Amino acid sequence: MNHTPAPGSFQLKWAGDLFEVTLRLDRPRPGRAVFRTNLGMAHVRRRELIACTESGEPVLARDWHDIPMPACEPGVFRVRVPLTEVGVFEGKACFFAEGSSVPEWPEGGNLRIKVGPAHTACANAVYTAFVRQFGAALQRNPRTPELGAHETALDGQGYTVIPPSGTFRDLIRQLDTIMGRLRFRIVQLLPVHPVPTSPRTSSRSPSP
């Protein structure tokens, strides 16, 4: 028995897509196939979670249901499910032989389907901003021989020289360029930490 997409795989989709599932038997047999899933039932899941939190009612997974899979050729069943809700869902196709109520499952785990909002499907360029590199650092002025000599001397004693940092205001001044001219839609800030200011926080302790 063959299942497409592969059992246990992760699928990334967007609201408005059609999600296609195909089940192929090893040989044609009389019977029916269904896609067992909780797709399209996020509202049921929310109600169960709210009832569990507020009233202590058990979560009974009422969001799971069977979607019939029509036969498209002997031994092959297929269904296309419209994705209308945002969330993370699961599902897997199974086969019921004629006269049997016992499902036959392909090997492997459930499909996991993440459905994102339609507006996030494209044009999601991310600009990763390191605040320290803004401000004076953007001018890219070469260091003077005097500063270079001081840095070399300090480095020789085991210290690390950290140039002056840019600020969030410096970054804000560049947003028109980043989001207007360069057309980035998302600005991601790297972690912000205080600048080391004592020998204990330097990369190496000074030699005695």
Secondary structure, 3 states (H helix, E strand, C coil): CEEECCCCCEEEEECCCEEEEEEECCCCCCEEEEEEECCCCHHHHHHHHHHHHHHCCCCCCCCCEEEEECEEECCEEEEEEECCCCEEEEEEEEEEECCCCCCECCCCCCEEEEEECHHHCCCCCEEEECHHHCHHHHHCCCCCHHHHHHHHHHHHCCCCCCCCCCCHHHHHHCHHHHHHHCCCCEEEECCCCCCCCCHHHCCCCCCC
